[in-house]
C-alpha cells in the first residue's frame, strides 16, 4: 500500500497543485520575463512645469497643476505635522482616520456617501490627510463636501465603537501573521517603542482609547496650521484660488503644538540575530536592518539609490539573483533604504524563505551586502541600474500628479529648486567608487540586527551554527529566554495510541467506516485577491474525488476530478490528464479516513510540540517516494490540527501546511469546518458553508 498518510480527506492533500492551476487560471501569478534588460539610450532632457502657488489667509499653501487632457480634477490635502507618538493610546489616529469622511454635522453618513457615489467622485480621509477627485463640472461640490468633512466631521460615539471593534478584530487576525510580527518587532527594535516609528498598536492600547481621545486628537492635529493642498487637473488656477478661499479659507488655525521627537535606538554594537519564535510559521521572515540618517537633500542621495538598486532593488539585483535564482530559497529578495527629515529611517534587506534554508539565507544575505561593500560593481550592473531609474523617472512624468508631488517634495524636504530637473544628471554621474563608498556608509552589516521571525523548532539549531550571536524576543519586541520547543512524551503514549485517539475523537471506527460519500460547499478566502471564490468538493470511497472552484460572474474557473482509475485538471479551456505517479498514488488509497488503514511501521511519535499555545503530538509519516510528512494532533481533544507535506517542483522543495479547526458534528462524525492551506507565500482558507455525509454525491460526479 501507499505509505503516505494524507489529510483527513484524501482530496485535501491534492489542493496545493489545484491552487497553483487556479492562480494561473485567474492571472494571480502572471509572470513577466525580466531576464533581458533593454539597452539604455541617452538621458532625456528634463523640463518640468512649475505649478502655480498661492497661500490662503489661514496659511494653507496651495499648488495647482493645470492639465486639460481629461475633464477631471483631484485635490490632495496634506497636513505636515511632525511624527506623533500616541503612547498608551496607540491606535487613536487609526480610529480617527476610519471615522473621517463619513458625513458632516449637517449631512448624515448615508446621504454624504450617496452623494459622492451619485457624482461618480472619490473622497478619502486619513488622520492628517484627505483626497478627493471628480469630473471638473462637479469640482465645486466635491471641494465643498471635502472642506465640510474636514472642518465639521460627523464624529459620533456609535461610529467610534464600530471602528474600535473593527480595529480590534484586525489586530487579532495579525497575531498569526509572520510578516506583521516582523514589521512590528523590526520597527520597535530599530527605533525604540517610544519613537513614532517604533511604537505599535495593540489590543491593550486600543482599549485605552476613549471617544474623547479621538475628538482631542482631531482638534490638536487636524487643522490648517501646516497644511498643503495640491490641485491637479482640468481647472484654472484663478478659479481654484476663489474656490479654495470660499470653502477652506474659513478653516481656523489651532494652537501650535510643540512636538519633541526622541532619538531612535542606536544601531547594534555588533552583528546579531534577533529571533522571534512563531510556531505557526511555514516560512521565515528575514530582515537585516540598521538605522541610517539620510535625507533627500544629502549629497549621497542619488548614489544610495543606485547602490540599493544594484544590491536588492530589482530582479537582477545581487540579493535576488543569489537567494532566488541561484539557490531557490525564496520567491524574491529585496533591499530598501529610507529617507527621513526627522533622522528616522532604515536600511533593510531580506526575504521570506523556506524554514530549512533560513540559516543559509542569512549567511548569503550578509555575503551579498559585504560584496557590494568590498568589490567594485560591474559596469553592466551600474549601467542597468541607471537605465532603470531613467525609465521610471520619465514614465512618472507622464502623470500630472507627479509634477505636483515633486513640487511638494521640494518644499517639504528643503530641496534645491532644480532638484528634479537635474535628477537624471545626478543619477548618471554616480560612479563605481560612489556605490562602494555609500554602501560602506549606509549598509552597516557590522552593526546590523538580523531580525528573524520563524518556527524556532525547525530553524534555531542551524541558526546557532552560523556563529552569529542570537538574542530572543517575543512578538511584542520584549526580551525573552530561548524558547523550549518540545516537552516530554507522556509514558504510554505512542504514535498508534495517538491515531486511535484521533479516530475515537472524531466519531469512532464504526462511524468513520460508514462514511461512503462527502459533499462540502465552502467560501474561499485568498488574501489580497479582488474576488472571493466558492468551492464544491465531493468524495466517494475508496478514492474518488472532485473539486470545483467558481467565481461570481466568471463561473467555474478550475475543476479537478479522479474517478478511481484516471483523473484530470481542467482550467482555461484546457484539460490536463493527471500524471502516472499521482494516479498510482490515488489508486492505492483505501478510504476517506486514511488513519483507519495506516501501516503502524511508517509512523513515529516525534515529540509534544506547541501550536497556537496548545500542546500537540507531532507524528512523522514515512514516505517511500520522498521526505516524511508531519501531522499534529491536539493533546487535549485528539483532533488533527495541522499537516505538513513536502513535495519537489522545479528542483525546489515545497512545504504545504494545512491547518484544521472549527470541528462540528455531521451525522455522528466530527468534521473540520475551517481549513487553511499555505504553500509558499500563497494561502487559501476554506470555510465550510454546508457538509453532507452519504447524500448528494453520485458516480456521475466523477466523470
C-alpha positions in Angstrom: 0.0 0.0 0.0 1.0 3.6 -0.3 2.8 4.6 2.9 1.8 8.2 2.6 -0.9 9.1 5.2 -2.7 12.1 3.8 -5.0 14.6 5.5 -8.5 13.9 6.9 -9.9 13.5 3.4 -7.6 12.4 0.6 -8.8 15.2 -1.6 -7.4 17.8 0.6 -3.8 16.6 0.1 -4.3 17.5 -3.6 -5.4 21.1 -3.0 -1.8 22.6 -3.4 -1.5 21.6 -7.0 -5.0 22.7 -7.6 -4.2 26.1 -6.1 -1.3 26.6 -8.5 -3.5 25.9 -11.5 -6.3 28.1 -10.2 -3.9 31.0 -9.7 -2.6 30.6 -13.2 -6.2 30.5 -14.5 -7.2 33.8 -12.9 -3.9 35.5 -13.5 -2.7 35.9 -9.9 0.7 34.5 -10.8 1.2 36.2 -14.1 4.9 36.2 -14.9 6.9 38.8 -16.8 10.3 37.9 -18.3 12.7 40.4 -16.8 15.8 38.5 -17.7 16.8 40.8 -20.6 17.4 44.5 -19.7 16.8 46.9 -22.6 19.8 48.9 -23.7 19.8 52.4 -22.2 19.5 55.3 -24.5 20.8 58.9 -23.9 19.4 60.5 -20.8 16.5 62.8 -21.9 16.5 66.4 -21.2 14.0 67.2 -18.4 11.9 70.3 -18.4 9.5 70.4 -15.5 6.4 72.5 -15.5 6.3 74.9 -12.4 2.9 74.7 -10.6 1.1 77.8 -9.7 1.4 78.6 -6.0 -0.6 80.8 -3.6 -1.4 80.9 0.1 -4.9 81.2 1.7 -5.3 83.8 4.5 -5.3 81.0 7.1 -1.8 79.8 5.9 -2.8 76.9 3.8 -0.3 76.6 0.9 -1.8 75.6 -2.5 -0.1 74.1 -5.5 -2.0 74.0 -8.8 -1.0 71.9 -11.9 -3.3 72.6 -14.8 -3.8 69.7 -17.2 -6.7 69.8 -19.7 -6.4 66.4 -21.4 -9.3 65.0 -19.4 -12.2 66.7 -17.7 -11.2 65.6 -14.2 -9.6 67.2 -11.2 -8.1 66.0 -7.9 -7.5 67.7 -4.5 -4.9 66.3 -2.1 -4.7 67.7 1.4 -1.5 67.1 3.4 -1.1 68.3 7.0 2.7 68.4 7.5 2.9 67.8 11.3 6.0 66.2 12.9 5.7 62.5 13.6 3.5 61.9 16.6 3.8 59.4 19.4 0.5 58.1 20.7 1.9 56.1 23.6 -0.6 54.2 25.8 -3.4 55.2 23.4 -1.7 54.0 20.2 -4.4 53.5 17.6 -6.2 56.7 18.2 -5.1 58.1 14.8 -6.2 54.9 13.0 -9.7 55.3 14.6 -9.9 59.0 13.6 -8.8 58.1 10.0 -11.6 55.5 9.8 -14.2 57.9 11.1 -13.4 61.0 9.0 -15.1 61.4 5.6 -18.3 59.7 6.7 -20.6 62.7 6.9 -20.6 66.1 8.5 -22.5 67.8 11.3 -25.2 68.8 8.7 -25.1 65.8 6.4 -25.7 62.2 7.6 -23.3 59.5 6.7 -25.6 57.8 4.3 -26.6 61.0 2.5 -22.9 62.0 2.3 -21.7 58.8 0.8 -24.7 58.5 -1.5 -24.0 62.0 -3.0 -20.3 61.0 -3.5 -21.4 58.0 -5.4 -24.0 59.9 -7.4 -21.3 62.4 -8.5 -19.0 59.5 -9.6 -16.5 61.0 -7.3 -14.0 59.7 -4.7 -13.3 61.1 -1.2 -10.9 59.6 1.3 -9.5 60.8 4.6 -6.5 59.9 6.7 -5.7 61.1 10.3 -3.8 64.0 8.8 -4.7 64.0 5.1 -7.5 63.9 2.6 -8.0 63.2 -1.1 -10.9 64.0 -3.5 -11.4 63.6 -7.2 -14.3 64.1 -9.6 -15.3 65.4 -13.0 -14.4 69.0 -13.4 -18.1 70.0 -13.7 -18.7 68.7 -10.1 -15.5 70.2 -8.7 -17.2 72.9 -6.7 -19.5 70.5 -4.9 -16.7 67.9 -4.2 -14.5 70.7 -2.7 -17.4 71.9 -0.6 -18.0 68.3 0.7 -14.3 67.8 1.3 -14.0 71.0 3.3 -17.2 70.4 5.2 -16.0 66.9 6.2 -12.6 68.3 7.2 -13.9 71.2 9.3 -17.2 69.8 10.6 -16.7 66.0 10.7 -19.5 63.8 11.9 -17.7 62.1 14.8 -20.2 60.0 16.8 -19.7 57.6 19.7 -21.7 55.0 17.8 -19.3 55.2 14.9 -16.3 55.2 17.3 -17.5 51.9 18.9 -17.9 50.3 15.5 -14.5 51.3 14.2 -12.9 50.3 17.5 -14.3 46.8 17.2 -13.1 46.6 13.6 -9.6 47.6 14.7 -9.5 45.0 17.5 -10.6 42.3 15.1 -7.8 43.3 12.7 -5.2 43.1 15.4 -6.4 39.6 16.3 -6.0 38.5 12.8 -2.5 39.9 12.6 -1.5 37.9 15.7 -0.7 34.9 13.5 0.9 36.9 10.6 4.7 36.4 10.4 5.1 39.4 8.2 3.0 41.7 10.6 5.1 40.5 13.6 8.3 41.1 11.7 7.3 44.6 10.8 6.2 45.4 14.4 9.3 43.9 16.0 11.6 45.4 13.4 10.4 48.9 14.0 10.4 48.6 17.8 13.9 47.3 18.0 15.3 49.8 15.4 13.7 52.9 16.7 12.5 52.1 20.2 8.9 51.7 21.4 8.6 55.3 22.4 9.6 56.6 19.0 6.8 57.4 16.5 8.3 54.9 14.0 8.8 52.3 16.6 5.6 52.3 18.6 2.8 49.9 17.7 -0.9 49.4 18.2 -2.1 46.6 20.5 -5.4 45.4 21.8 -4.5 47.0 25.1 -3.7 50.4 23.7 -6.9 50.4 21.6 -8.9 49.5 24.6 -7.4 52.5 26.3 -8.8 54.9 23.7 -12.0 56.6 24.6 -14.2 58.6 22.2 -13.0 61.9 23.8 -9.4 60.9 22.8 -10.4 60.8 19.2 -12.0 64.2 19.4 -9.0 65.7 21.2 -6.6 64.2 18.5 -8.7 65.8 15.8 -8.7 69.2 17.5 -5.0 69.1 18.1 -3.6 67.8 14.8 -6.3 68.0 12.1 -6.1 71.8 11.3 -4.7 74.2 8.7 -1.5 75.1 10.7 0.8 73.1 8.5 -1.5 72.3 5.6 -0.9 72.0 1.8 -3.5 71.4 -0.9 -2.3 70.1 -4.2 -4.7 70.5 -7.1 -4.2 68.7 -10.4 -6.5 68.6 -13.5 -8.7 70.4 -15.8 -9.0 73.7 -13.9 -8.0 77.3 -14.0 -5.6 78.4 -11.2 -7.6 81.6 -10.6 -10.8 79.7 -10.3 -9.2 77.3 -7.9 -8.0 80.2 -5.7 -11.5 81.5 -5.4 -12.9 78.0 -4.8 -10.5 77.1 -2.1 -10.7 80.5 -0.5 -14.5 80.1 -0.3 -14.6 76.6 1.2 -11.2 76.2 3.0 -10.5 79.9 3.8 -12.8 79.9 6.9 -10.9 76.9 8.5 -9.4 78.4 11.6 -5.9 77.8 12.8 -5.4 75.9 16.1 -2.9 76.5 18.9 0.5 75.3 17.7 1.8 72.1 19.2 5.5 71.6 20.1 6.4 68.0 19.4 9.7 66.6 20.6 10.8 63.5 18.6 13.0 61.2 20.7 16.3 59.9 19.3 16.0 56.4 17.7 17.6 53.4 19.4 21.4 53.3 18.4 22.4 50.6 16.0 23.5 47.3 17.4 27.1 47.2 18.8 27.8 44.0 16.7 26.1 41.9 14.1 23.4 39.9 15.9 20.3 37.8 15.2 17.1 39.0 16.9 14.9 35.9 16.9 11.1 35.7 17.4 9.6 32.3 17.6 6.3 31.8 15.7 5.3 28.1 15.9 2.8 28.5 13.2 5.3 29.9 10.7 5.6 28.0 7.4 8.4 30.3 6.2 10.9 32.6 8.0 10.8 36.3 7.5 14.4 37.6 7.4 15.2 41.3 7.6 18.7 42.6 8.1 18.4 46.2 9.3 20.3 49.2 10.6 19.3 52.8 11.1 20.5 55.5 8.7 20.5 59.3 8.7 19.7 60.0 5.0 17.8 63.0 3.7 16.7 63.7 0.1 18.9 66.8 0.1 22.1 64.9 1.1 24.9 64.7 -1.5 24.8 60.9 -1.1 21.1 60.6 -2.0 21.4 59.6 -5.7 24.4 57.3 -5.1 22.5 55.5 -2.4 19.6 55.0 -4.8 21.9 53.3 -7.3 23.7 51.2 -4.7 20.4 49.9 -3.4 19.1 49.2 -6.9 22.2 47.0 -7.5 22.0 45.3 -4.2 18.3 44.5 -3.9 16.2 46.9 -5.8 15.2 44.8 -8.8 15.0 41.4 -10.3 18.7 41.3 -11.4 20.0 42.6 -8.1 22.7 40.8 -6.1 20.2 39.5 -3.4 17.6 38.3 -5.8 20.0 36.5 -8.2 21.6 34.8 -5.2 18.7 33.9 -2.9 16.1 33.3 -5.7 17.8 32.4 -8.9 21.0 30.6 -7.7 19.7 28.9 -4.6 15.9 28.9 -4.8 15.4 29.9 -1.2 12.6 32.4 -1.9 10.3 33.9 -4.5 12.0 37.3 -4.2 14.7 39.1 -2.1 14.8 42.9 -1.7 16.5 45.7 0.0 15.5 49.3 0.7 17.0 52.5 2.1 14.6 55.0 3.5 14.9 58.8 3.9 13.6 61.0 6.6 13.6 64.6 7.6 13.5 63.5 11.2 16.5 61.2 11.4 14.4 58.1 11.5 14.9 55.8 8.6 16.4 52.4 8.0 18.3 50.2 5.6 16.7 46.8 5.3 17.5 43.7 3.3 15.8 40.3 3.4 13.2 37.9 2.2 10.7 35.2 3.2 12.4 31.9 2.9 11.7 28.2 3.5 12.3 27.0 7.1 15.0 24.6 6.0 17.2 27.3 4.5 16.8 30.1 7.0 20.3 29.9 8.2 21.8 29.7 4.7 19.7 32.7 3.6 21.0 34.8 6.5 24.6 33.9 5.5 24.1 34.6 1.9 22.4 38.0 2.6 25.4 39.1 4.6 27.6 37.8 1.9 26.0 39.9 -0.8 25.9 43.1 1.3 29.6 42.7 2.1 30.3 42.0 -1.6 28.9 45.4 -2.7 31.0 47.0 0.1 34.2 45.4 -0.8 34.1 44.7 -4.6 33.6 47.4 -7.3 30.3 46.8 -9.1 30.4 45.6 -12.7 29.9 48.1 -15.4 26.8 46.4 -16.7 25.2 46.4 -13.3 25.8 50.1 -12.9 24.6 50.9 -16.4 21.4 48.8 -16.0 20.6 50.4 -12.6 20.9 53.9 -14.0 18.8 52.9 -17.0 16.0 51.7 -14.7 15.9 54.9 -12.8 15.9 57.0 -16.0 13.0 54.9 -17.4 10.9 55.1 -14.2 11.5 58.8 -13.9 10.5 59.6 -17.4 7.4 57.4 -17.2 6.3 59.1 -14.0 6.5 62.5 -15.6 3.5 61.4 -17.8 1.3 61.8 -14.8 0.3 65.4 -13.9 0.1 64.3 -10.2 3.9 63.7 -10.4 4.7 67.3 -11.1 2.6 68.4 -8.1 4.2 65.8 -5.9 7.7 66.9 -6.9 6.8 70.5 -6.2 5.5 69.5 -2.7 8.6 67.4 -2.1 10.8 70.4 -2.8 9.0 72.4 -0.2 8.7 69.7 2.5 12.3 68.4 2.1 14.1 71.7 1.7 15.4 70.6 -1.8 17.0 73.0 -4.3 14.6 74.2 -6.9 16.5 72.3 -9.7 16.4 69.0 -7.7 14.2 67.2 -10.3 15.3 69.0 -13.4 18.9 67.8 -12.6 17.8 64.4 -11.2 18.9 62.3 -14.2 22.2 64.1 -14.5 23.0 63.2 -10.9 21.9 59.6 -11.4 24.1 59.3 -14.4 27.0 60.9 -12.6 27.2 58.1 -10.0 30.4 56.1 -10.2 31.5 52.7 -9.1 33.5 54.4 -6.4 30.4 56.2 -5.2 28.5 53.0 -5.0 31.1 51.3 -2.9 31.6 54.4 -0.7 27.9 54.8 0.2 27.5 51.0 0.6 30.1 51.1 3.4 28.5 54.2 4.9 24.8 53.1 5.0 24.8 49.3 4.7 26.2 48.6 8.2 26.5 44.8 8.4 28.9 45.2 11.3 26.2 47.0 13.4 23.1 45.2 12.0 20.2 43.4 13.5 19.2 40.4 11.5 15.5 40.0 12.6 14.3 36.5 12.0 10.7 35.6 12.7 10.1 31.9 12.2 9.5 28.5 13.6 12.2 28.0 16.2 11.8 24.3 16.5 12.9 24.0 12.8 15.3 26.8 12.3 17.1 27.7 15.5 19.6 24.8 15.6 21.1 25.7 12.3 21.0 29.5 13.0 23.1 28.8 16.0 25.7 27.1 13.7 26.2 30.4 11.8 28.2 31.6 14.8 26.2 34.9 14.9 25.1 35.8 18.4 21.3 35.3 18.9 19.0 37.4 21.2 15.4 36.3 21.7 12.3 38.4 21.7 8.6 37.9 21.9 6.1 39.1 19.3 5.9 42.5 21.0 9.7 43.0 20.9 10.2 42.2 24.6 13.4 40.3 25.5 12.8 36.7 26.4 14.5 33.5 27.1 15.4 30.9 24.4 12.2 29.1 23.7 11.7 25.4 24.6 10.3 23.5 21.6 9.3 20.1 22.9 8.0 18.5 26.0 8.5 15.0 27.3 6.2 12.4 25.8 3.8 11.1 28.5 4.5 7.5 29.5 2.5 5.0 27.5 1.7 7.4 24.6 2.7 6.1 21.2 2.1 7.0 17.6 -0.5 4.3 17.4 -2.3 5.4 20.5 -2.5 9.0 19.2 -4.0 7.8 15.9 -6.5 5.7 17.8 -7.3 8.7 20.0 -8.0 10.7 16.9 -10.3 8.1 15.4 -12.2 8.0 18.7 -12.4 11.8 19.0 -14.0 12.3 15.5 -16.6 9.6 15.8 -15.1 6.2 16.3 -14.0 3.5 13.9 -17.6 2.2 13.2 -19.0 5.6 12.3 -16.0 6.5 10.1 -16.2 3.3 8.1 -19.9 4.1 7.4 -18.8 7.4 5.6 -19.2 6.5 1.9 -19.5 9.9 0.4 -18.9 13.5 1.5 -20.2 16.7 -0.1 -18.7 20.0 1.1 -19.6 23.6 0.0 -17.1 26.3 1.0 -16.4 30.0 0.8 -12.8 30.5 -0.2 -10.6 33.4 1.0 -7.4 34.4 -0.8 -5.5 37.2 0.9 -5.1 40.2 -1.4 -7.4 38.8 -4.2 -10.1 41.0 -5.6 -12.5 38.1 -5.8 -13.9 35.5 -3.3 -14.4 32.1 -4.9 -16.7 29.3 -3.7 -15.8 25.6 -3.8 -17.7 22.4 -4.2 -15.8 19.3 -3.0 -17.1 15.7 -3.4 -15.7 12.3 -2.4 -16.7 8.7 -2.7 -15.0 5.8 -1.0 -12.5 4.5 -1.5 -10.7 7.1 -3.6 -12.9 9.1 -5.9 -12.8 12.9 -5.6 -13.9 16.1 -7.3 -13.2 19.7 -6.7 -14.6 22.8 -8.5 -13.8 26.4 -7.9 -16.2 29.2 -9.1 -16.1 33.0 -9.1 -19.2 35.0 -9.4 -19.5 36.4 -12.9 -16.9 34.0 -14.2 -18.5 30.6 -13.5 -16.2 27.6 -13.0 -12.6 28.6 -13.3 -11.0 25.3 -12.3 -12.0 21.7 -11.9 -10.3 18.6 -10.7 -11.6 15.0 -11.0 -10.5 11.5 -10.2 -12.8 8.6 -11.0 -10.8 5.8 -9.2 -8.8 4.9 -12.3 -7.9 8.2 -14.0 -8.1 11.9 -13.4 -7.7 15.3 -14.9 -7.4 19.0 -14.0 -9.3 21.5 -16.2 -8.9 25.3 -16.5 -8.6 28.0 -19.1 -10.3 25.7 -21.6 -7.6 23.1 -21.2 -8.0 19.6 -19.8 -4.8 18.1 -18.4 -4.6 14.4 -17.5 -3.1 13.5 -14.1 0.4 12.1 -14.2 1.2 8.5 -13.7 2.7 9.0 -10.2 -0.4 10.8 -8.9 -2.8 8.4 -10.5 -1.0 5.4 -8.9 -0.9 7.1 -5.5 -4.7 7.8 -5.6 -5.4 4.2 -6.7 -3.8 2.9 -3.6 -6.0 4.9 -1.2 -8.2 2.7 0.8 -10.8 5.0 2.2 -11.9 8.5 3.1 -10.2 8.3 6.5 -6.6 7.1 5.9 -6.0 6.8 9.7 -8.1 3.7 9.6 -5.7 1.9 7.2 -2.2 3.3 8.2 0.7 0.9 8.4 2.0 1.3 12.0 5.6 0.8 10.9 5.5 4.1 8.9 4.6 6.4 11.8 6.7 7.8 14.6 5.7 9.9 17.6 8.4 12.7 17.5 7.5 14.9 20.4 5.0 17.1 22.2 5.1 20.5 20.5 3.0 23.6 20.7 0.7 25.2 18.1 -1.2 28.4 19.0 -0.5 27.9 22.7 -1.8 24.3 22.7 0.1 21.1 23.2 0.1 18.8 20.2 1.5 15.4 19.4 3.9 15.6 16.4 3.9 12.5 14.3 6.1 11.9 11.3 4.8 9.6 8.4 7.5 7.9 6.3 7.2 8.1 2.6 8.8 5.7 0.1 8.9 8.4 -2.5 10.1 11.5 -0.6 10.6 13.3 2.7 8.4 12.3 5.6 5.1 14.2 6.2 4.3 15.6 9.6 0.9 15.6 11.4 -0.1 17.3 14.6 -2.9 16.1 16.9 -4.3 18.2 19.8 -3.2 16.6 23.1 -6.5 17.6 24.8 -9.1 17.0 22.1 -7.3 14.4 19.9 -8.3 16.4 16.8 -5.9 16.7 13.8 -4.9 20.4 13.8 -2.1 20.6 11.2 -0.3 18.6 8.4 2.9 19.5 6.7 3.7 17.8 3.4 6.8 18.2 1.3 7.0 17.9 -2.5 9.5 18.6 -5.2 8.9 21.1 -8.0 11.4 22.7 -10.3 14.2 21.4 -8.3 12.9 23.0 -5.1 11.3 21.5 -2.0 7.9 23.0 -1.4 6.2 22.6 2.0 2.4 22.7 2.1 0.9 23.4 5.6 -2.8 22.7 6.1 -4.5 23.9 9.4 -7.8 22.3 10.5 -10.1 23.9 13.0 -13.8 24.5 14.0 -14.8 20.8 14.2 -18.6 20.3 14.1 -20.7 17.1 14.2 -22.3 15.8 11.0 -24.2 12.5 11.1 -22.2 11.3 14.1 -18.8 12.3 12.7 -16.9 15.5 13.7 -15.6 17.4 10.6 -13.3 20.4 10.5 -15.3 23.4 9.1 -12.3 25.7 8.5 -9.2 24.6 6.6 -6.3 26.9 5.7 -3.8 25.7 3.1 -0.5 27.5 2.8 2.0 26.9 0.1 5.0 29.3 0.0 3.6 32.8 0.2 0.2 31.9 -1.0 -2.7 30.7 1.2 -6.3 29.7 0.7 -8.8 29.5 3.5 -11.8 27.2 3.1 -14.8 28.0 5.4 -17.4 25.3 5.0 -21.0 26.5 4.5 -22.5 23.0 4.2 -21.3 19.5 4.7 -23.3 16.4 3.8 -22.4 12.8 4.5 -23.8 9.9 2.4 -26.0 12.2 0.3 -25.8 14.4 -2.7 -22.9 12.5 -4.4 -23.2 10.0 -7.3 -20.9 8.2 -9.6 -21.7 10.7 -12.3 -19.9 13.4 -10.3 -16.5 11.9 -11.0 -16.7 11.5 -14.8 
